[in-house]
């Protein structure tokens, strides 16, 4: 299986969860914007980035696609049912990974700068 990285985007600190095996998180991180940009560039092989669709997600989707990565944006209403426990950045990342595994959920296309 390929590596998936779920990102819960926020104003200043992003929560990241890496998964190599379905249903298991191998690593978690909390990164500021600049550290997140470096983290994207440090990925040696193309990975799948999974995020909830929002304006910021489209921006980061374009950044990661430009580096050869695959981006999956999921509508928030599809992610919410997969969240267990309280709404926290960590739980949101887990829900994003879980929702990405569901075959019936259709991702949102990454919008170009002009479309936004």
N, C-alpha and C positions, 0 to 999 in steps of 0.2 A: 504494500500500500504506500501511497505517497504521503508526504508530510502536509498536514493542515495546520494553519495558524489562525485562531480566532482572535479578533480584536474588538474590545469594547471601547469605542471612541468617546472621549470626554473633552472638556475645554482645555485642560492642561496635562492630565496624567492619563495614559492609556493602559488598560489591562490587557495582557497578551497571554494566550494559552496555546501551547504547541501540542499536537497530537500526531503520533506516527501510527498508532494502532487504534482502530475504531473503539470509541468508548473509554479511552484512557488518555489522560493528560500527562505528558511526560515532563513538561516544564511550564512554569508560570513566571511572568515578569510584570512589573509596573514601570512604565517608561514615560518620560516627558517627550515633547514633540521632537526635539533634536535627537535624543537617544533612540526614539522610534524610527526616525529617518535612517540613522546609522544601522539599526537592527535590520531594516529592510535590505540595505545594501550589503550586509554581511552574509545574507543567505547565499551560499555557494551554488546550490541547485535550485531550479524553479520549484516553488511550492504553491499551494492553494491558500490564498488569503480569504477568510470568511468574515464578513462584517454585516451589521445591520445597516440597511440603506438609509442614508441621510446625506446632507450636503457635504459634510466632511468626508464621508465614506467614498463619495464619487471622486473627490480630490485625491485621496490616498489610493483609490483604485487605479486612477490614471498613473500615479507615481509608480505603483508596483507593476502594472502592466508594461510600462516603458522599460522595466528591467527584466522582462520576460516571464513574469509570474502570472498565474491564473488568479482571477478575482471572482468571488461569489458574493453578491450582495443579496441579503434576505430582508424582506419586509418585516418590520417589527411585529406585526400581528401574527406572523408565522413563528417567530422566535418565542414570544411570550408563553405559549402553552408548555414549552420545554423547560421553563425556569422552575427550579425547585427551591423551596425556601424563600427567604426575603430577596428583594431586589438589591443586589450588590454588583459591583463590577465583576467580581470573580464568578458569581452565579450567572451573570449575563454571558460571560465567555463560555461557560459550560453549556448553557442553553443554545448559544450560537453554534457550537460544535455539534450538539445533538440534532438540532434542526437541519443542519447541512447534510446529515446522513439520510434524512427522509427523502425518498425518491419523488414523492408527490408535491414537493414544494418547488415552485418555479422561482428562480432568482430574478432579480431586477438587473437590467443592463446598466453598465457604468456609463454615465452621461459625459459627453465631451464638455470642454470648457464653454464652448458656444451654446450648448444645450442648457447649461445651468444659467 
